[in-house]
Amino acid sequence: MKAARQLGNLSCRSRDKHPSISNALSSSANRKDLQKVHSFLITFGLLNSVTFLGKLIAKYSQFKDTDSALLVFGGISYPNDVYVWNTIIRAMTHNGCYRKALELYVEMRDLGVKPDNYTFPSVINACGSLMDFEKGRVVHQNVVELGIQFDLYISNALIDMYARCDKLGHAQVVFDGMLHRDIVSWNSLISGYSSNGYFKEALEVYHQLRMVGLLPDSFSLSSALLSCGGLGEVVEGEVVHCLVEKLGACSDVIVSNALLAMYFKFDLLVSCRRIFSEMVHRDSVTWNTIICGYFESGLYQESIRLFSEMVSHSKPDILTMTSILRACTYVGDLNMGRYVHDYMLSNGYVCDIVPTNIVINMYAKCGDMFQARRVFENAKNQDLVSWNSLLDGYVENQSYQEAIELFRRMKTNFQPDFVTYVKLLSMCSGLTNLNFTEELHCDIIKRGFDSTQIVGNALVDVYAKCGKVEDSFKQFENMKFRDTVTWNSIIASCSHSDNRILGFRMLSKMRLEGIVPDIPTFLSSLPLCSYLMAKRQGKEMHCCIFKFGFDSNIPIGNALIEMYSNTGSLRNSILVFEQMKERDLVSWTAIISSYGMYGEGRKALEAFEHMKAAGILPDHIVFVAVMYACSHSGLVQEGRICFEQMKREHNIVPRMEHYACIVDLLSRYGLLAEAEEFISSMPMKPDASIWGVLLSACRANGDMKIAERVAERVRQLDTSDPGYHILASNVYTALGKWDQVGVIRKSLKANGLKKDPGCSWLEISTLSQHTYQ
């Protein structure tokens, strides 16, 4: 646009058209603008101007349009100006047309145009790029004949050319004969040595560069890094890397390649992960090594993506294949895992026991237990890892009976290790039969694994989750060594017990023993504050969270929102939410639930809209929170709309809890008939909670007609919650139907059901409670 405006003014300012056209050439932002300027040059008859011709060729070269550049050059009537020749040769060299550049140089000499010191750097560069030593030596002779061999730029080009042709002796001679040297001179020689495997010599020249006081640039740094890697000089390599960071040269492609190669040789994969993200050009070795590096660094999706890109033009090795299989395992990408396995089979990869185990583990973790078992059974050899991989798959996929059967079969072939028992203990909380847990514990003691830290932690956790809190504490007390995981497990177990105040005591004891809490510690402790309405302890934990720098953690923020909401401080819940730098779906659900709990339905709806505007898709849980908020705020119509929106716009099939929210919404505001009709239209059988909500509302509103029908529904339900039966009994009592009351009371007594009494508690001191029933 700028170029067009400048050209548009030429007709009214014809006397200064030369500066305008020159400016237009310089400011042309694209090929189209440049063609317009080219047209003006033809119109004003300025194509014979050497200056304009040179700029026009250079500009076409900048846009990678070598054909147009050659067309402009070919239109010159008398090409006897060395400037124009230099420009076209430079244009060809810069665009990779090295042979054409040399052809033009020969043509130039044949026409009697004398080259100057601006001609030779491009010509020599073309020789070096073609690794044409013979032509390069001829050009060098031309330089000497013209007496310009000491020109700095020509000498630099000669060093680089000889280095590319693996003629380091010639390069050193040119370097030693230079009267003046700049950083390019040093770079050319250092890179020449390093690229040809003379790492020691390269580092020697690099150190000389530093000694003369020159600051290395990206090119010299990359050569030094490659040399450090080749020599295994870790300390020296780290020193050079520090300089790279200091100079900001890490963004350079060549430097990044050099850093990557060096750190892979040093086996520092974490550094490789950071460096590779900035790399652009890679060869097959780079692909193989970086994919393995990405996997080891935990960047599974990226390694899979790179593998997909790699197989189209390069064959991975077995190490890469197994790394990708393990990456598929971690991200659960079964389709890619199958593709890799098929690729291995179809391309004749020889799979020994290690790759086979990785394949078994991949299928097992991705949920294809049939294929995992098939690979396992077809394997020529099986080791302990094979058995543990298949066993872990059954546990992960909740096939507990198959896991137990495989474990019993395993013991006849291999001696289980501690990994086996940790895997099995992790599934025990899902078993109704606690005998197997105790059986495993006995085996663990017999085999001496009870002193293993990870096994002890697993036992503490599983006993708590199985409801055997006393056994969990017994295991905890018997452990000689306890780490953070041990303490987190025992604190979390307190949430499964009736004495949740014990969780605070364990947290205090943990601190007294010098164990530093981590994020799981607070995630286990904050729910205790919610259960016990311990607002002060919650604030104290919040202060500790700030102290340890965990306040930016999303799950911690979510737990704080819920804790403050449950302990009577909506304001603090809002403050935590607003201060979160990042929020996930759970964050929004927590704040919406908090608003609903305090009757702030409008604000809950606003938060819901903000959540959708932030691009977060709602799930079935957040809709429960929104409808709950509407129910507790009298927003009947909004609740209805939300229910329909969930089905229509988000394709979420309503669950029992969603129907319960709508029934509660309608019942709270006296729409009992509509609530009863809504229940009758449900596509699933209503449970006791649905009818209980309506029955309670009928009693409150005095609508005994509907109450009687609903009470009969409740009475017919086989529910173990005595509260609903007692509610129905109270309705029959109000109606004077004592025979029905007697039936319900007898049923409760026969089934051993008794309503739990309500209770209140008063906190008198920090860790003491007095409970009243």
Helices and strands as residue ranges (DSSP letters): H 2-8, G 14-16, H 17-27, H 31-43, H 50-62, H 66-74, H 82-94, H 98-110, H 120-129, H 133-146, H 152-164, H 168-176, H 183-195, H 199-211, H 218-231, H 234-247, G 249-251, H 253-265, H 269-276, H 284-296, H 300-310, H 318-331, H 334-346, H 353-365, H 369-378, H 384-396, H 400-410, H 418-428, H 435-446, G 449-451, H 453-465, H 469-478, H 484-494, H 501-512, H 519-532, H 535-548, H 554-566, H 570-579, H 585-597, H 601-613, H 620-631, H 636-648, H 656-668, H 672-680, H 688-701, H 704-716, H 722-735, H 738-750, E 760-765, E 768-772
